[in-house]
Each structure stands twice: as C-alpha cells, then as structure tokens.
Amino acid sequence: MFISTSSSSLRTSASCAIILSLMVGASTSEAAVMYSVRSTAKTQTSGNISNGDFHSVDTGVVQAASNSANPPSATSSGTFYSFSASADNFTEVGKIHGSVLASASSSGPAGGANADVQGFWTDTVTITSSTLANGTPVSFLATIVLHSTITGSQPGTHAYAYLNGPFGLNVTNDVSSPHYELTASTVVSTTVGSTLNLSSSLTLHADAGGIAPFNLSASVLAENTAYFKFDAITPGASYSAASGAVYVPEASSSVMMLSALVFASLGMRIRRR
C-alpha cells in the first residue's frame, strides 16, 4: 500500500498537559473482520484543600457501534475558593464527540480543576468492486476533520484537542492558537479485495488553576465533531465496513481536497523535470 500525504494539520504542544495515548493506524491485513469503540472521561479538583473531588468512567474496548462516558462533575468549594470540572464523551465508529470544562477561582489556597476525555474507535473495511477484478489497483481519498471551540486565558490554563486518525493523519487544536476547523488528508493506494484496519482517537484536555489569587476557566467543545471520511477516487471502487459504517465525505470538500493533492503531485513532477 502506498500513501501520499497532503495535510493542513496544526501541530501544537501544550505544556503541563498529559496526552493519553492509544495505538492508532491503518494497515492492509488478513485479520478477522472486527470493530470496536471505547469512551473515557475524568474530572478532578485538587490542591491545598481538604475536599478534593475525582470521578472517572472508562467503558473499556467493546464491540459496538457506539458508547459513552459521562462522569459526574467534580466540585470543591470553601470560603475562599471554588473549583469545578466537567466532561462528556460519545464515541461512534467513524465519529467522536466530547467536551471538557474547568473553572477555578481562589483568594486563598492554591489548586484548581482539570477534565479529560478520550474516545477511540476501530473498524475493518474490505475493498470491493462490482466491475473491477480482485487485485486491481485502486485509490481512495482519506480525510479526518476536527471541529472544536477552545477557550482559556493564559497563563493559568491549558486546553487542547488532538485527533489521531487512520493512515497516520493527525491534527491538533490548542488554546494558544485556536482554529474551529482542522483537516488532514491522504491518498491511499490499495487493491480490490484488500482489507484495511482503521483506528482513530480524540483526546480533549482542559485545566485551570494555580497560586492564588486567580479566577480562571478553560474549555474544549468538540461535540460537532471529529470524524473520518473515505471516498473512492478510482471509478468502480467501493468498500464494505465490518461495523456497517459509511464514511461519506461532503462533495465540495472532497473535490477541493482531491484537487489540492493533484496539484501538489503535478508541482512535484514539474520540479523534478
């Protein structure tokens, strides 16, 4: 399988933030047909306080079309402080939705709040065709899209969204340089009859707090949505997914993305000459 890449991904790193990692990728294999989802979310308040709060939900990996993780909000308050965090996660095969919010104010003790979400899905697709023979070379356009709104004041807060998709695609949105929509794409060359293993994860994080006095908040809203699109370039090529999912792109965005990849390829050839 040959992959040529064109990406508009924003790569940013947020200090003092931990990204939960899960294996992601895509490969051609003879593996059994399968699909799965996993949703995790946690909320926490902590610091120089006696009433810190923590909640966590992890569905584990399950074979299902969707699942969710919605832990209770974490809250801690006293005469001189108020900390709170909330998180929710809904994962579908091909799409991940989530949000995290953290707020903290204090005129006394140091501390704060943080919230984390991660959704993860896998699927297996078989390349098919009603007109092309098995083994015929075909191409597909694979795209990931991240819609997220990030807020937060610096210093004292961190907030980011990190989408890791099939075929090595990834994009990052960060409070230091927020963007509502980020995309990355690649042309995938394979053959009719091949099996591709897909996986993707979305990680959200928000935290707020520090040494008093402070009044801070941070949030990441990605409820609409992080998703994957897979569109045939070769006429007659198609696919079937073990999960039953159909990774349909928007027509205009698919044409624009494909055009960009074609022009990039032509530019490389001209430069070689």
N, C-alpha and C positions, 0 to 999 in steps of 0.2 A: 504494500500500500504506500503510495507517495502522497505527501501533503505539502502544498504550497500555501504560505500564510500571508494575509494582509490584515492588520489589526489596528483599531482606533482605541485600544485599551489604554486606560490611565493607570500607571503603576505608582502607587504611593505607599509609604510605610508610616504607621502611627506609633510613636514612642510609647513605652509603658503599656502596650496592649498585647494580649496574647491571642494568637490565631489558632483555634482548634484545627487540627489537620486530619483529613481523611484521604484515603487513596482515591485518586480520580484519574481518568484517562479513557482511551478508547483504543481497541486493537482488533485485528482480524483473528478469529479463533474458531475452534471446533467445539467450544464449550456448550453445555446444555442450555436450552432456552430458559431465561430467568429474568426477573425484575424485582426491585425492592425499593423501599423508602425508609427513611429514618428522620425523626424530628427531635431536636434537643433545645432546651431553653433553661436559663437560670437567672435568678435575681438575687442581689445581695446588698446589704447595708452593713458598714463596719467602721471601725475607728476607735478613738478613745472614749468609748461608750459602753454601757453595760447591757444594752438591749439590741445588739446587732441581730440581723434577720437574714435568713438564707432559704431559698426554695429552688428546686431543680427537678426537671422532668426529662427523661430520656426514653423514647419508645423502643430503642434497640432497632436492629435491622429486621424488617418484616416484609414478607411478600404480599404487597397490597398496592392498589393504585394510588392511595393517599393515606396520610395520617397527620396528627397534630400534637403539639406540645404547648400547653398554656399554664405555666406555674402561677401561683398566687403572687401578687405584688409584694415586694419586700419593703417594709416601712420601719423606721426608727425615729422617735421624736422625744424631745425633752424641753426643758425651759429655754435652753439656748441653741437648740439645733432641730433640724428636720431633714431626714434623708429618705428617699424613696426610689424604687426601681421597678419597672415592669417589662415583660417580654412576651411575645407570642410567635408561634411558628406553625405554618401549614404547608406541608410538602406534598406535591403531586409528582408523578412520573413526568418529567419534562418541564415542570414549573415549581418554583419555590417562593413562598410568601412569608414575610416576617416583619416585626418591628421591635425596637428596643428603645426605652426611655429611662433616663437617670436624672434626678434632680437632688440638689443638696444645698442647704444654707446653714450657716453656723456663726455665732458670735462668741463661741466658747471652744468646745472640743474639736480637735482635728478628726477628719473622717470623710465619708462620702458614700456614694452608691454606684453600682455597676450592673449592667444587664448584658447577656449574651444569648445569641440564637445561632443554631446551625441546622440547616436542612440538607439532606443527602438523598439522591436517587440513583438507581441503576436500571438499565434496560438492555435488551439484546435485540438487534434488528438483523433481518436477513434480506440481502439484496435480491430483488425479484424482477422479472420482466415477462410480459406475455408475448413479446415479439423478438427478444434477443436471447441467444443461446447461453447456457451456463458457461462461464469463463470469459464472456465478452467484457472488455474493459469499459467501465462507465465512471462518470464523475458526479459528485454531489457538492452542493454548497452548504456548509455547516456554519451556523451563526449562534452566538449567545448574546442576549440583551439583558441589561440591568437597568431597571427604573428604580431610583431611590432618592429620597429627600433627606438631607443631612443638616442638622443644626447643632450649634455649640459655640461657646465662647472660649477663647484661648488667652492665657494659659488656664489650666484647671480642668479642662475637659478633653476627652478623646472620643471620636466617633468615626466609624468606617463600615463599609460594606465591601466584601470580597467574594466575587463569583468565579469559581473554577469550573470549567466546562469540559466536555469531551474534546478529544483531539488536541489537547494542550492549550486550549483557549482560556483566557482569564482576563478579568477587568477588576479594578479597584476604585472605589469612590471614598474620599476622605474629607473630613471636615476642613482641612487646611486648603483644599481646592475642590469644592463640591461641584458635581455635574449631575443633572437629573437623569440623562440617558447616556449609557456607555455600551458600545458593541465591539465584538471581535469576530472575525470570520476566517474561514479557511476552505480551500477546495480539496476535497477528499477523492482520490482516485482509487478505485477498487474494481471488483469484477462481479458479474451476476452469479449468484449462488453463494457468495461470501457472507460470513456472519461477523457483525461488528458489536463489540461490547461497549456500551456508553455509560458514563457516570458523570455526576456533577454535584457540587456542593455550594451553598451560600452561607457565608459567615457574617454576622452582624455583631457589632460591639458598641456600647456607649458607657462612659463613666464620667462622673463629676465629683469634685471634692478637693480637699487639700488642708492647709493650715488656716484656721480662722483669722480674720473674718472672711466669709465668702458667701455668694449667692449665685449658684451656677446650675445650668441644665444642659443636657445633650440628648440628641435623639437621632435614630435612623429609621425611616419609614420606607419599607420595601414591600408593601403589601400588593403592589401592582406594577411589576412583578419581576422575578428573574426567570428567564425561560430560554429554551433551546429550539432552534429551527433547523430543519434538514430538508433541502429541496433538490430534486434531481436536475442536473444540467443536461445530461445525455437524454435525448428523446427516447421514450420507451422504458427508461429505467424507473424502478419503484422500490419499495421495501415493505416488509411487514414487521411489526414490533411485537415482542412477546407480551408486553403489557396491554397491547391494543391501542397505545397512544399514536396520534398522528401529529407529527412535528411540522405543522403547516406555517410557512412564512407569510408575511404581508407581501402582496405582489410588488408594490412600489419599492419597498426596502430590499427585496430580493434582487430586483433588476438593478438597482443602484449599486448594491454590494458586488454583484457579479460583474458589472461594468467596470468598477474600480479595480477588481482583480485582473480583468482582461487588459486594461490599460497599463497596469503595473507590469504585467508579463511582457507586453509589447515594448514597454520602455526598456526593460532589461535586455531584450533581444537586440534592440537598436543600439544600445550602449556597447554590447558585445561586438557588433559589427564595426 
